Amino acid sequence: SEMHAMDDGCSQGSDFDASNESDDCAYEVAHPDSNRHLERLASFYSVQGLCSQSDWQGCVQRLATPQPPSFRLLTAGKSASARILQLLSAWKPVVVPWCHGAHRLMASGDTNVKGFLLDKRLNKLLNGLQRAGHISRQESASMLPVTVLNILPHHLVLDMCAAPGSKSMQVLECQNLTGHVVSLESAPGLLVANDMKSKRLNRLIERARRVPAAPLLATCSDARKYPNLHWAMERKGRVRFDRILCDVPCSGDGTVRKAKGLLAHWTPRAGLCHHADQLAILCRGIDLLAPGGLLAYSTCSLNPVECEAVVASALAWAGNTVEVEEPQLPQLHLAQGVTTWRIPSAAAGWDTNLAGGHRSYAAWQEVPVEERGGGHLRKSMFPPETYAVSKEELASISVQLKRCRRLLPVHDDGGCFFIALLRRQETSQAPLRRGDRVMVKSQAKPATVRGHGTGRFAGLMRIAYDDGSTYHAAVDDLARPSGTQASTDHQDDAAVGSPKADAVLQGEQSCMQPLRYEQAVMVPVSEADWQDVSSFYGLSDDREVAAAAGIAPFPRSALAYGPDPRFDGHGTPGQALCIASPSIMALGAAPAVRPVARAVFISTNNIEFIADTEGGNSELSKVSWRPTAEALRSLRHYCRRRVAQAPATVMQQLMDKVELPCDVVGADATWASGAIIVVGALEHEHVKDARQTEEDAVLNTVLLANLSNGRVKVIFEKGFNYRCPAPSQDSVSQ
């Protein structure tokens, strides 16, 4: 995925994807003052104690060198993976040992100031492999959160800030039941991928089309105030998630090795503008976590104000409902979190006479009055002794901060990354909120929570009885009425988790208008439509019948109506037949929801894919559904009819937009007009350009084509038919 530039000069996101880079873009070189800017960054963080001085010196040396690109292999089987690595052998791929299927290219060359590869051929090859669904491009450091969450197929997962989607794709790979691309079986779990900007969400959805089975629900909402999702039918109630990804918007200064252009605009103050939003997102994530569930809070920032400060404030807010766990990655060394740090002045500039080259404060008491509040510095930015209510709470938070981890280039030849793994306690209840109904045990009377007590009532809860009278009561004296839960529907109120909750979060959660809820239940396909596609393409949901025909049994029970996967969020979407997970089909109300189940067939009612014949005549399709390009590699194993095998030379002619007779392509002349699947047959003939043939074989093993009047022509879909350019003599000789 990519790093998004924000209006205030800060950046957000920890993923990176150069797939949309233009071929003829201006390949810029590093900023001429990049070394001076790197010295400033190194000077400021040298006093933060992120690691030992020797390790930090090693980090600075690595930050001055190009970052090797990384990717994950998605292709099943050792043979197919070996073919991919052979294509990339000139760039020296090496294994990333702590992440399954991950590799780095150690001879990829330099990048421009935006982080795009200067090697155009490598860039195009990686883009093509990703479009074909063979790899997923992602910075190795950003693979860390999903790796440590240990996601299983049955888990309900929420990615709160998902776009453009590299981590979401990694989650879907973990939820893939079979581990290979030929299966249409959908995982029983669910991934809810959220982003507050629909344009970025569209890109995520487009990437999800290439995942073998995508139990994905995309939502467009502000993560700071993320609304509750609800189960429909017999599973009634609010959705609580087993795993949550909180990869929050951040300053991104941990990515300067890859995106050198950031250095020219970097200041120590860059992280201050993100802290309040990061804290609000993390607190909302904790509230949505199921008992026993895990949440990964992560940033690609080095600044403790965006890392440990956010975790410490959230721990104070949540009380004993969550606890930080140490990530278990024995093959990767990670630096432990810090318990003290300095906050840069919001007003001062560079001063070489000061430690770190910039004025900073170690405690809230040092902050001048003019820099307090008003969008500048907050208590929650400082170490926990600023707001901890007791020595016990301070000691607990400090111990847990040491369990946080920071990935540095000296430990792994990638970027910088911070992660905290929080587990919701099994016996914990959701924190009390304003508006929650409670029973005052000592009085045997119902009341409504109004907030925390202040002043001499600190440590008590302010409550209101039904007659309007207001009192303060101890938390232990309050109990929720039997059968009720925390009132998490009140999105306009900050959650209450500890006596310092209001002080920590006051003014830090931006208000939004209440969201309109929409129904998101996916309806199973009708018998008429199932008979339409199954008879035309030769599908069978009976295991014995399928086995006798030499095909895989089609998962009929998971087939549901969904939106056309090419829908961009505007207008009315077309219809598709999708493989949906049980969890998606059980969902009820959800905010601005877009189910992204595995689309297998799309309606041809509003789509023209007629092959032009030499005589100028054409023939309409005989069925109202045709396969989606992204499902071809899986779907061909389920079809008894309309699958043709063609040699590599014929596949190349089809890719060159040549219309061929059906017998040349290997199609049955008795087939009715409509879509067919053309599979490349393996050949061992001698060819002049072996490298190019190998690339085409990997990238275009299956094509979607249209049969009309006995002739076949490829149906092109943007992003799914791709051919690498002919290699230069130098690259061939390599």
Buried (B, 14 or more C-beta within 10 A) or exposed (E): BBBBBBEEEBBBBBBBBBBEBEEEEEBBEBBEEBEEBBBBBBBBBBBBBBBEEEBBBBBBEBBBEBBBBBBBBBBBEEEBBEBBBEBBEBBEBBEBEBBBBBBBBEBBEBBBBBBBBBBBBBBBBBBBBBBBBBBBBBBBBBBBBBBBBEBBBBBBBBBBBBBBBBBBBBBBBBBBBBEBBBBBBBBBBBBBBBBBEBEBBBBBBBBBBBBBBBBBBBBBBBBBBBBBBBBBEEEEEBBBBBBBBBBBBBBBBBBBBBBBBBBBEBBBBBBBBBBBBBBBBBBBBBBBBBBEBBBBBBBBBBBBBBBBBBBBBBBBBBBEBBBBBBBEBEEBBBBBBBBBBBBBBBEBEBEEEBEBBBBBBEEBEEBEEEBEEEEBBBBBBBBBBBBBBEEEBBEBBBEBBBBBBBBBBBBBBBBBBBBBBBBBBEEBEBBBBBBBEBBBEEEEEEBBBBBBBEEEEEBBBBBEBEEEEEBBBEBEBBEBEEEEEBBBEEBEBBBBBBBBBBBBBEEBBEEBEEBEBEEBBBEBBEEEBBEBBBEBBBBBBEEEEBEEBEBBBBBBEBBBBBBBBBBEBEEEBBBBBBBBBBBBBBBBBBBBBBBBBBBBBBBBEEBEBBBEBEEEEBBEBEBBBBBBBBBBBBBBBBBBBBBBBBBBEBBBBBBEEEBBEBEBBBBEEEBEBBBBBBBBBEEEEEEEEEBBBBBBBBBBBBBBBBBBBBBBBBBBBEBBBBBBEEBEEEBEEE
